[in-house]
């Protein structure tokens, strides 16, 4: 096997969600063995965390009909049914066209969903409400989407296309988010750069996203609709639409198409691989050994595309192939609850970067421990088949926010991350 084939095989390995679990488990075992200079674990406290998650899940979803952790939950902020508003705009469109629009919105909004900072808020004129953090970013992006800010076609304003993304500048995005000196948004320039990279990625693959560069055409590619472009030009295109798709395939398509857009990501032997980082305890074999993938934002996006596919009649299976999301709410829950124990009591004294080995280990431990929490929460709720993304929604993310609010003014996370608006 020549060097290029070895690199291609390694990249496929790093894009496989099973690799995320395996490499995170390797780092966790290293921490368990006492080898980490940064952390120890107190697994005896996991039961209390599971009880917190279960109690919060029951209070939020008394009927235990728990939805998937998804950007669509944030579009419900303030008790406003914004999906119904979008559906009214989609009235008369085919289910395929509607799916494309919903995917456009979800993808755009997720990519803009990174830490906003404690000093930022969004005032929604339509509801008269004020929103902060992820909900604020979601509502702001929803309103901008409906206003046609991400479409270059005045005749079809509710879409995302490459031409519009490439024209966005900091001033325009600041207007979308109502950001300014008195309402500072963390990572504004990083978000602009990310949208430009997204536009370039969409334009570079007309065989998938058509000449207009619309991300919603992933629906066609993944369901093999009769007029679908191909994700892989070596793969023949069936003529019949499939009514099932695996969650791992959705993630794979996102990584294949968009790994190159992450400015804070890594390049592996010349290939952009995104949210993938080197760590001496990552383990593995072959060319990819020693690298641990997380693909946090891509997995968050994959979860957020489940409902648009299912609303269009396409069942998404294999949700537990994906992992928990290693970010500051899930990871913060485990830090604040004393399950993940930093050796340095002053661990929060200075901001950290995603490349910091401390952060890489914290995130790896988060992935593994969320898997360990799942059976505990299933037992407490009496739901033996509860999927992992429903644990997150029920759930661990809200519990992370809850415990942060109990411990720090404004619910700030326990660790400050120097973010360019694309990882955290």
RATA-V153292 format. One record per residue. N is the residue number from 1. RES is the residue in one small letter. D_LAST is the distance of its C-alpha to the last C-alpha in Angstrom with 2 decimals. Layout:
# RATA-V153292
N,RES,D_LAST
N,RES,D_LAST
This chain:
# RATA-V153292
1,x,37.44
2,x,36.62
3,x,33.59
4,x,31.93
5,x,32.43
6,x,30.88
7,x,27.75
8,x,27.62
9,x,28.04
10,x,25.30
11,x,22.81
12,x,23.95
13,x,23.41
14,x,19.81
15,x,19.20
16,x,20.98
17,x,19.10
18,x,21.94
19,x,20.86
20,x,17.43
21,x,19.49
22,x,22.15
23,x,20.14
24,x,18.07
25,x,21.52
26,x,22.94
27,x,20.53
28,x,21.15
29,x,24.87
30,x,24.65
31,x,23.17
32,x,25.88
33,x,28.45
34,x,27.65
35,x,26.71
36,x,23.27
37,x,23.47
38,x,20.33
39,x,20.65
40,x,23.25
41,x,23.12
42,x,25.05
43,x,25.39
44,x,28.13
45,x,25.57
46,x,24.06
47,x,26.91
48,x,26.09
49,x,22.46
50,x,23.95
51,x,26.38
52,x,23.77
53,x,21.92
54,x,25.34
55,x,26.62
56,x,23.68
57,x,23.98
58,x,27.70
59,x,27.34
60,x,24.96
61,x,26.85
62,x,30.41
63,x,31.73
64,x,29.04
65,x,28.39
66,x,24.65
67,x,22.77
68,x,20.04
69,x,16.43
70,x,15.85
71,x,14.89
72,x,18.62
73,x,18.44
74,x,16.54
75,x,19.35
76,x,21.68
77,x,20.40
78,x,23.42
79,x,25.70
80,x,26.02
81,x,26.70
82,x,25.08
83,x,25.51
84,x,29.23
85,x,29.13
86,x,27.60
87,x,30.17
88,x,32.94
89,x,31.87
90,x,31.93
91,x,35.38
92,x,37.75
93,x,35.27
94,x,35.51
95,x,33.11
96,x,31.83
97,x,31.31
98,x,29.58
99,x,27.23
100,x,26.36
101,x,25.62
102,x,23.40
103,x,21.43
104,x,21.21
105,x,19.78
106,x,17.30
107,x,15.99
108,x,15.81
109,x,14.16
110,x,11.41
111,x,10.68
112,x,10.60
113,x,8.31
114,x,5.10
115,x,5.68
116,x,9.39
117,x,10.79
118,x,13.77
119,x,16.36
120,x,15.74
121,x,17.59
122,x,19.15
123,x,22.84
124,x,24.00
125,x,27.62
126,x,28.57
127,x,27.91
128,x,28.20
129,x,25.11
130,x,22.23
131,x,18.67
132,x,15.50
133,x,11.76
134,x,10.99
135,x,14.77
136,x,15.49
137,x,13.30
138,x,14.98
139,x,18.38
140,x,18.18
141,x,17.35
142,x,20.07
143,x,22.57
144,x,21.98
145,x,22.39
146,x,25.63
147,x,26.80
148,x,26.66
149,x,24.18
150,x,22.84
151,x,26.35
152,x,29.01
153,x,31.80
154,x,33.22
155,x,35.09
156,x,31.95
157,x,29.31
158,x,27.09
159,x,25.53
160,x,23.02
161,x,24.70
162,x,24.24
163,x,26.66
164,x,24.94
165,x,21.46
166,x,23.08
167,x,24.75
168,x,21.81
169,x,21.52
170,x,19.67
171,x,22.52
172,x,22.43
173,x,18.73
174,x,19.20
175,x,22.08
176,x,20.13
177,x,17.74
178,x,20.63
179,x,18.79
180,x,21.01
181,x,22.13
182,x,22.72
183,x,19.56
184,x,16.86
185,x,13.60
186,x,10.83
187,x,10.29
188,x,13.32
189,x,14.83
190,x,11.85
191,x,11.92
192,x,15.65
193,x,15.60
194,x,13.49
195,x,16.08
196,x,18.83
197,x,17.79
198,x,17.68
199,x,21.12
200,x,22.42
201,x,21.37
202,x,23.07
203,x,26.10
204,x,26.42
205,x,27.05
206,x,29.74
207,x,31.06
208,x,28.04
209,x,26.94
210,x,30.46
211,x,31.57
212,x,29.54
213,x,26.19
214,x,25.05
215,x,22.19
216,x,24.12
217,x,26.67
218,x,24.57
219,x,26.53
220,x,29.75
221,x,28.69
222,x,27.53
223,x,30.53
224,x,33.04
225,x,34.51
226,x,37.81
227,x,36.50
228,x,33.16
229,x,32.09
230,x,31.31
231,x,27.98
232,x,30.00
233,x,33.23
234,x,34.92
235,x,34.61
236,x,37.40
237,x,36.56
238,x,38.20
239,x,39.74
240,x,38.95
241,x,35.76
242,x,34.23
243,x,33.37
244,x,30.96
245,x,27.87
246,x,25.81
247,x,22.14
248,x,21.90
249,x,23.67
250,x,21.28
251,x,18.36
252,x,20.71
253,x,21.61
254,x,18.08
255,x,17.49
256,x,20.98
257,x,20.53
258,x,17.08
259,x,16.04
260,x,17.33
261,x,15.11
262,x,11.98
263,x,12.79
264,x,10.58
265,x,11.98
266,x,15.31
267,x,18.88
268,x,21.18
269,x,24.86
270,x,24.25
271,x,22.21
272,x,18.58
273,x,16.78
274,x,13.10
275,x,10.63
276,x,13.69
277,x,14.54
278,x,17.94
279,x,19.02
280,x,22.70
281,x,22.71
282,x,21.06
283,x,24.58
284,x,25.66
285,x,28.55
286,x,29.35
287,x,27.51
288,x,24.01
289,x,24.76
290,x,22.47
291,x,19.24
292,x,16.71
293,x,14.75
294,x,11.77
295,x,11.18
296,x,8.46
297,x,8.16
298,x,11.89
299,x,12.83
300,x,11.35
301,x,13.45
302,x,16.34
303,x,16.48
304,x,16.54
305,x,19.43
306,x,21.56
307,x,23.20
308,x,24.06
309,x,25.79
310,x,27.58
311,x,28.64
312,x,30.32
313,x,32.16
314,x,30.17
315,x,29.42
316,x,26.17
317,x,26.98
318,x,25.38
319,x,22.28
320,x,22.22
321,x,21.93
322,x,18.17
323,x,16.18
324,x,14.17
325,x,10.42
326,x,9.05
327,x,6.15
328,x,7.05
329,x,9.84
330,x,11.60
331,x,11.23
332,x,12.06
333,x,15.04
334,x,16.39
335,x,16.18
336,x,17.73
337,x,20.29
338,x,21.41
339,x,21.00
340,x,18.78
341,x,20.73
342,x,19.78
343,x,23.00
344,x,22.34
345,x,22.74
346,x,21.22
347,x,17.88
348,x,16.04
349,x,18.35
350,x,16.27
351,x,12.67
352,x,11.38
353,x,9.87
354,x,8.32
355,x,12.05
356,x,13.44
357,x,15.60
358,x,14.83
359,x,11.14
360,x,12.46
361,x,15.10
362,x,13.13
363,x,11.07
364,x,14.48
365,x,16.22
366,x,13.98
367,x,14.92
368,x,18.52
369,x,18.93
370,x,17.75
371,x,20.54
372,x,22.86
373,x,22.21
374,x,23.05
375,x,26.83
376,x,27.08
377,x,25.65
378,x,27.80
379,x,30.80
380,x,30.21
381,x,29.84
382,x,32.63
383,x,30.64
384,x,31.13
385,x,29.38
386,x,26.21
387,x,23.56
388,x,20.24
389,x,18.29
390,x,20.72
391,x,19.96
392,x,16.29
393,x,17.61
394,x,20.55
395,x,18.91
396,x,16.42
397,x,13.49
398,x,16.10
399,x,17.51
400,x,14.38
401,x,14.51
402,x,18.28
403,x,18.55
404,x,16.19
405,x,18.56
406,x,21.46
407,x,20.48
408,x,19.02
409,x,19.99
410,x,17.82
411,x,15.83
412,x,13.37
413,x,11.27
414,x,13.31
415,x,11.20
416,x,9.98
417,x,7.44
418,x,8.75
419,x,6.28
420,x,8.37
421,x,6.69
422,x,6.22
423,x,3.81
424,x,0.00
